[in-house]
Amino acid sequence: MIELDLPYPPSVNHYYRRVGPRTLISREGRRFRERVLSVLAGSGIRRFDKPLAVQVEVYPPDHRRRDIDNVQKSLFDALQHGGVYRDDSQIVRLVIEKRGCVPGGMTIVRIEEITEHR
């Protein structure tokens, strides 16, 4: 199992932007991805290839109302892009909890391979 302390992800509502007919990752989304990649670069994590159980704790940066499901896309895409797993379709068990506010926000992610999966 690995545990990662990561920045608070941008909402899926701010992760993409439209440029003409194209949909791109926004500047905020690219910045988040770069921050996650820098954390991963120093961690020496090997890529997971089996089904995964993922536990996520999100600590929002302030008390504004936020939907917990809006943080998944940018978080899982950044972890995939960083080589933690081949594809986020490997995630077969997912628990996400929203916790208290932390200045600047943060995310704790625990990932574990599941050897027995039905």
N, C-alpha and C positions, 0 to 999 in steps of 0.2 A: 504494500500500500504506500502511496505517496500523499503528502499534504503540501499544498501550495498556498502561500499568502499572496494574493493578487489585488490589483486595484479594483475599485467598483466599476462594473461594466456600464457602458452607455445603454440606454433603453433601445429596444428594436425600433422604436419610433424615431430615434436619432442616429441609428446605425447606417442607414442607407440614405442616398440622395439621388434625385433624378437629374440627368443632364441630357436634355433632348429625349430621344427614345431609350437611352441607356440608364440602367440603374447601377450606381457605384457605391462602394463603401465610403461613408462620409469622412471628413477630416477628423472628427471626434472618434470615429470607429478605427481609423488607421492609427491614431495616437494610442488608443487603448491596446490595439494589437501589438504595437511596438513595445509598449511597457510590459506586456505579458511575455513577449519574446525575450526581452532582456532578463526577466526573472528566470525563464526557462534555460537561458544560455548558461547561467551559472549553477544550475541544479544537477546536471549530469543525468537527467532522466532518460531511461531507455523507452522506446516506443512500445505501447501495449498493443497486442494483436488479438487478444481473446475478448469475450464479452466482459463488460465493465459494470461495476456498481459505483455510482458517483453520489457524493454527499456535498452539498453546497450550502454555505452560510453567507448571507449577504448582510452587510452592515451599511445602510444608506448614509450618504453624507449629510442629510438634513431630515427634517420631519415632514417634508412634503409627501403627499399621497403617491404611492408608487405601486404598480402591479408587479408582483414577484415573477410572473412568467415572462416579463419583457426583458429580463437580463440574460436569459438562457442563450439566445442566438449568438450574440456577440462573444460571450464567454466561451461557448463550445467551439465556435469558429476559430477563435484565437488559439485555443488549446490544440485543435487539429492542425492549424497552420504552423504551430510550434513543434509539431511532431510527437505530441503526447500519445496520440492514437491515430490510426489510419483514417477513420471516419466516425463521426458522432453517432452513426447508426449502431456502433458497438455498445452503446450505453443501453443496458436492459433494465437497470434499476436506478431510479433517480429520486433523491430526497432534497428538497430545497426549503430552507428556513430563512425568514427575514428576522433579523435581530435588531437591537437598538442602534441608534445613530452613532457614528464615529466621524469626527472631523475629517473631511476628504473622502470618506467612504472606504470600504475594503471588502474583499471576498476571500473566504477560506474554502478551498476545494480539496476533497479527499477522493482519491481514485483507487479502486482495487479491482484486480482481475477476478472474475468468477470462473472457477474451473468446472463447476457443475451447473449447467444452464439447460432448462427444459426447452 
